[in-house]
C-alpha cells in the first residue's frame, strides 16, 4: 500500500492540505514541508498502522541574484559521514550533524560545509548534493553508496543532463578531484542550483574550482532547471 493509502488520504486531499496550509499562513513564496511519522503508537512498535502526516509552511527567500553570480565557498566539516549508515540516506528529522557542520562554515565565513566519509570521499553538503563538471563537460556526482541523501534536485539534474548533451557519472569524489574540475555546483530544492567556486580543506588550504567563477555548464543547467520549475508550477 502507498503512504497515502495507509494514512487514509488520496493525492487530491494531500494537495488540498498543502494549499490550505499556505493560505492559512498567507504565504506564496514559501517553504512547504511534509513530516511523516509511523503513527501514534510509537516508532519502536509494530502496532503503527496509520502514519501521521504533518504539513507545515514558512516564508522563504532564495539567495540573492548576486550570490548566484559569485557562487558559494565551502569548507570541510571536522567530522564525517559513515557511508554504510542507513540514516544518512534518509530524509529524517535529525539535523544535528548538518546544523553543526553549517555552524562551522558560518564561523569560518563560508556558505556551506562538505562531509567526507571514512574513506575521505566527498559525500554531500550539510543541506546539499554536489556535482563536478569535467573538462569534457561530463557531470560527476558521488554515488549513494558514498553515504548521502539523494536529493530530489540531484535527481532532476541527472534527468536534465542527457537532453543537454551532458554525460552523467556517479563516482567517488575526493578533494583533489576539485582541482581538476572545470566547474562545480551544489543542489537542493530551495536554492536549486548554486555554483561552487571554492573549497577550503581542514588545513586551511584553498582549492579554487576552475576559474573561481560560475561556469557556462552550471549557468546553463541553472536556466534549464528554472524553466522546468516554472513549467510545472505555473
Buried (B, 14 or more C-beta within 10 A) or exposed (E): EEEBEBBEBEEEEBEEBBEEBBEEEEBEEBEBEBEBEBBEEEEEEEEBEEBEBEBEBEEEEEEEEEBBEBBBBBBBBEEBBEBEEEEBBEEEEEEEBBEBBBEBBEEBEBBBBBBBBEEEBBBBBBBBBBBBBBEEBBBBBBBBBBBBBBBEBBEBBBEBBEEEEBEBEBEBBEBEBBEEBBBBBBBBBEBBBBBBBBBBBEEEEEBEBBEEBBBEBBBBBBEBBEEBBEEEEE
